[in-house]
Amino acid sequence: MYAIIEDGGSQFRVEEGQEVILDYREISAGESVQFDKVLAYRNEEGLVVGQPLLDSVRITGEVLQVEQGPKLVVGKLRRRKNSRRRTGHRQLHTRVRIDKIEEVA
């Protein structure tokens, strides 16, 4: 059983117990998250695709931690001016464990 959700402009295929790295949210570790944008759902009976979303499926997860992504190095160079600048950036991400995928009647 799996579902396809949309979060932050990206689509994710999620299963129960799976950990997903999402865009940063101001939520502390241990709190619950509910995903409303469910695009598709697969169970024992088959695949159900939303037009465009499914209202009959509810997905909940638990925030594990907020972490930083890999360092991105940005270099700026102005030719023939002897001017160089090098900066870096690390994006924040939220790690979420999918707890439950359930159908709502």
PyRosetta script that sets phi, psi and omega in degrees:
from pyrosetta import init, pose_from_sequence

init()
pose = pose_from_sequence("MYAIIEDGGSQFRVEEGQEVILDYREISAGESVQFDKVLAYRNEEGLVVGQPLLDSVRITGEVLQVEQGPKLVVGKLRRRKNSRRRTGHRQLHTRVRIDKIEEVA")
pose.set_psi(1, 129.1)
pose.set_omega(1, 177.9)
pose.set_phi(2, -147.0)
pose.set_psi(2, 169.4)
pose.set_omega(2, 177.6)
pose.set_phi(3, -142.1)
pose.set_psi(3, 157.4)
pose.set_omega(3, 174.6)
pose.set_phi(4, -114.1)
pose.set_psi(4, 121.5)
pose.set_omega(4, -177.4)
pose.set_phi(5, -117.6)
pose.set_psi(5, 161.4)
pose.set_omega(5, 174.4)
pose.set_phi(6, -118.3)
pose.set_psi(6, 131.3)
pose.set_omega(6, 179.0)
pose.set_phi(7, -150.4)
pose.set_psi(7, 123.1)
pose.set_omega(7, 177.6)
pose.set_phi(8, 65.6)
pose.set_psi(8, 30.9)
pose.set_omega(8, 179.4)
pose.set_phi(9, 82.9)
pose.set_psi(9, 2.5)
pose.set_omega(9, 178.9)
pose.set_phi(10, -120.5)
pose.set_psi(10, 153.9)
pose.set_omega(10, 177.7)
pose.set_phi(11, -109.2)
pose.set_psi(11, 140.0)
pose.set_omega(11, -177.5)
pose.set_phi(12, -130.5)
pose.set_psi(12, 139.0)
pose.set_omega(12, 171.8)
pose.set_phi(13, -95.4)
pose.set_psi(13, 117.5)
pose.set_omega(13, -173.2)
pose.set_phi(14, -122.9)
pose.set_psi(14, 148.6)
pose.set_omega(14, 173.6)
pose.set_phi(15, -128.8)
pose.set_psi(15, 165.0)
pose.set_omega(15, 178.2)
pose.set_phi(16, -66.5)
pose.set_psi(16, 135.6)
pose.set_omega(16, -180.0)
pose.set_phi(17, 87.7)
pose.set_psi(17, -6.8)
pose.set_omega(17, -178.1)
pose.set_phi(18, -81.6)
pose.set_psi(18, 145.3)
pose.set_omega(18, 174.6)
pose.set_phi(19, -100.2)
pose.set_psi(19, 133.3)
pose.set_omega(19, -177.0)
pose.set_phi(20, -124.5)
pose.set_psi(20, 138.9)
pose.set_omega(20, 176.5)
pose.set_phi(21, -101.2)
pose.set_psi(21, 116.4)
pose.set_omega(21, -176.1)
pose.set_phi(22, -112.8)
pose.set_psi(22, 172.5)
pose.set_omega(22, 173.8)
pose.set_phi(23, -63.5)
pose.set_psi(23, 157.9)
pose.set_omega(23, -174.7)
pose.set_phi(24, -63.6)
pose.set_psi(24, 137.2)
pose.set_omega(24, 171.4)
pose.set_phi(25, -131.0)
pose.set_psi(25, 148.7)
pose.set_omega(25, 178.7)
pose.set_phi(26, -83.8)
pose.set_psi(26, 71.0)
pose.set_omega(26, 178.8)
pose.set_phi(27, -131.0)
pose.set_psi(27, 133.6)
pose.set_omega(27, -179.0)
pose.set_phi(28, -82.9)
pose.set_psi(28, 163.5)
pose.set_omega(28, -178.2)
pose.set_phi(29, -63.6)
pose.set_psi(29, 140.0)
pose.set_omega(29, 179.6)
pose.set_phi(30, 97.2)
pose.set_psi(30, -14.6)
pose.set_omega(30, 179.7)
pose.set_phi(31, -79.8)
pose.set_psi(31, 161.4)
pose.set_omega(31, -177.7)
pose.set_phi(32, -97.7)
pose.set_psi(32, 144.9)
pose.set_omega(32, 179.0)
pose.set_phi(33, -126.0)
pose.set_psi(33, 137.8)
pose.set_omega(33, 176.7)
pose.set_phi(34, -117.4)
pose.set_psi(34, 132.7)
pose.set_omega(34, -179.4)
pose.set_phi(35, -101.3)
pose.set_psi(35, 121.8)
pose.set_omega(35, -175.4)
pose.set_phi(36, -94.3)
pose.set_psi(36, -30.0)
pose.set_omega(36, -175.8)
pose.set_phi(37, -90.0)
pose.set_psi(37, 88.4)
pose.set_omega(37, 178.0)
pose.set_phi(38, -103.1)
pose.set_psi(38, 119.8)
pose.set_omega(38, -176.2)
pose.set_phi(39, -90.9)
pose.set_psi(39, -35.5)
pose.set_omega(39, -177.9)
pose.set_phi(40, -152.7)
pose.set_psi(40, 157.0)
pose.set_omega(40, -178.0)
pose.set_phi(41, -145.9)
pose.set_psi(41, 132.5)
pose.set_omega(41, 179.1)
pose.set_phi(42, -121.0)
pose.set_psi(42, 127.6)
pose.set_omega(42, 175.2)
pose.set_phi(43, -129.7)
pose.set_psi(43, -163.9)
pose.set_omega(43, -177.8)
pose.set_phi(44, -65.5)
pose.set_psi(44, -27.6)
pose.set_omega(44, -176.7)
pose.set_phi(45, -81.8)
pose.set_psi(45, -24.4)
pose.set_omega(45, 179.4)
pose.set_phi(46, 146.1)
pose.set_psi(46, -167.8)
pose.set_omega(46, -177.3)
pose.set_phi(47, -96.9)
pose.set_psi(47, 132.6)
pose.set_omega(47, 176.3)
pose.set_phi(48, -117.2)
pose.set_psi(48, 123.0)
pose.set_omega(48, -178.6)
pose.set_phi(49, -111.4)
pose.set_psi(49, 133.9)
pose.set_omega(49, 180.0)
pose.set_phi(50, -80.3)
pose.set_psi(50, 160.8)
pose.set_omega(50, 179.8)
pose.set_phi(51, -127.0)
pose.set_psi(51, 70.9)
pose.set_omega(51, 2.2)
pose.set_phi(52, -93.3)
pose.set_psi(52, -16.8)
pose.set_omega(52, -176.4)
pose.set_phi(53, -120.8)
pose.set_psi(53, 159.5)
pose.set_omega(53, 175.0)
pose.set_phi(54, -104.1)
pose.set_psi(54, 128.1)
pose.set_omega(54, 176.9)
pose.set_phi(55, -94.0)
pose.set_psi(55, -13.1)
pose.set_omega(55, -173.4)
pose.set_phi(56, -91.6)
pose.set_psi(56, 5.7)
pose.set_omega(56, -179.4)
pose.set_phi(57, -124.0)
pose.set_psi(57, 133.4)
pose.set_omega(57, 179.5)
pose.set_phi(58, -121.2)
pose.set_psi(58, 130.6)
pose.set_omega(58, -179.5)
pose.set_phi(59, -122.0)
pose.set_psi(59, 127.4)
pose.set_omega(59, 178.2)
pose.set_phi(60, -122.6)
pose.set_psi(60, 149.1)
pose.set_omega(60, 179.4)
pose.set_phi(61, -144.8)
pose.set_psi(61, 168.4)
pose.set_omega(61, 179.8)
pose.set_phi(62, -119.5)
pose.set_psi(62, 133.9)
pose.set_omega(62, 178.7)
pose.set_phi(63, -75.0)
pose.set_psi(63, 124.0)
pose.set_omega(63, 179.3)
pose.set_phi(64, -89.3)
pose.set_psi(64, -49.2)
pose.set_omega(64, 179.8)
pose.set_phi(65, -166.6)
pose.set_psi(65, 164.3)
pose.set_omega(65, 171.1)
pose.set_phi(66, -105.2)
pose.set_psi(66, 127.9)
pose.set_omega(66, -175.7)
pose.set_phi(67, -134.7)
pose.set_psi(67, 165.0)
pose.set_omega(67, 178.5)
pose.set_phi(68, -97.9)
pose.set_psi(68, 144.8)
pose.set_omega(68, 177.6)
pose.set_phi(69, -82.3)
pose.set_psi(69, -172.6)
pose.set_omega(69, 179.3)
pose.set_phi(70, -69.3)
pose.set_psi(70, 155.9)
pose.set_omega(70, -179.0)
pose.set_phi(71, -76.8)
pose.set_psi(71, 130.1)
pose.set_omega(71, 175.0)
pose.set_phi(72, -105.7)
pose.set_psi(72, 125.9)
pose.set_omega(72, -178.1)
pose.set_phi(73, -101.6)
pose.set_psi(73, 128.0)
pose.set_omega(73, -179.3)
pose.set_phi(74, -114.7)
pose.set_psi(74, 124.1)
pose.set_omega(74, 178.3)
pose.set_phi(75, -114.5)
pose.set_psi(75, 136.7)
pose.set_omega(75, 179.0)
pose.set_phi(76, -122.1)
pose.set_psi(76, 131.0)
pose.set_omega(76, -176.0)
pose.set_phi(77, -135.5)
pose.set_psi(77, 128.9)
pose.set_omega(77, 173.1)
pose.set_phi(78, -106.7)
pose.set_psi(78, 116.3)
pose.set_omega(78, -173.4)
pose.set_phi(79, -67.4)
pose.set_psi(79, 145.1)
pose.set_omega(79, 177.9)
pose.set_phi(80, 61.1)
pose.set_psi(80, 12.8)
pose.set_omega(80, -179.0)
pose.set_phi(81, -114.6)
pose.set_psi(81, -3.4)
pose.set_omega(81, -176.8)
pose.set_phi(82, 56.1)
pose.set_psi(82, 40.6)
pose.set_omega(82, -179.0)
pose.set_phi(83, -122.2)
pose.set_psi(83, 116.5)
pose.set_omega(83, 178.8)
pose.set_phi(84, -133.9)
pose.set_psi(84, 142.2)
pose.set_omega(84, 176.3)
pose.set_phi(85, -139.1)
pose.set_psi(85, 136.7)
pose.set_omega(85, -178.9)
pose.set_phi(86, -130.4)
pose.set_psi(86, 120.0)
pose.set_omega(86, 178.9)
pose.set_phi(87, -129.2)
pose.set_psi(87, 164.1)
pose.set_omega(87, 179.5)
pose.set_phi(88, -131.5)
pose.set_psi(88, 164.9)
pose.set_omega(88, -179.2)
pose.set_phi(89, -149.9)
pose.set_psi(89, 139.7)
pose.set_omega(89, 174.1)
pose.set_phi(90, -127.1)
pose.set_psi(90, 117.4)
pose.set_omega(90, -177.5)
pose.set_phi(91, -79.3)
pose.set_psi(91, 143.4)
pose.set_omega(91, 175.8)
pose.set_phi(92, -85.3)
pose.set_psi(92, 140.8)
pose.set_omega(92, 177.5)
pose.set_phi(93, -131.2)
pose.set_psi(93, 158.6)
pose.set_omega(93, 176.8)
pose.set_phi(94, -115.7)
pose.set_psi(94, 125.8)
pose.set_omega(94, 178.3)
pose.set_phi(95, -95.2)
pose.set_psi(95, 123.6)
pose.set_omega(95, -175.8)
pose.set_phi(96, -124.2)
pose.set_psi(96, 136.0)
pose.set_omega(96, 172.8)
pose.set_phi(97, -100.7)
pose.set_psi(97, 127.0)
pose.set_omega(97, -180.0)
pose.set_phi(98, -77.0)
pose.set_psi(98, 118.7)
pose.set_omega(98, -176.9)
pose.set_phi(99, -91.9)
pose.set_psi(99, -45.6)
pose.set_omega(99, -170.5)
pose.set_phi(100, -146.1)
pose.set_psi(100, 133.9)
pose.set_omega(100, 170.3)
pose.set_phi(101, -119.4)
pose.set_psi(101, 114.3)
pose.set_omega(101, -175.7)
pose.set_phi(102, -135.4)
pose.set_psi(102, 149.6)
pose.set_omega(102, 176.2)
pose.set_phi(103, -89.8)
pose.set_psi(103, 138.0)
pose.set_omega(103, 178.4)
pose.set_phi(104, -112.2)
pose.set_psi(104, 127.2)
pose.set_omega(104, -176.9)
pose.set_phi(105, -74.1)
pose.dump_pdb("model.pdb")
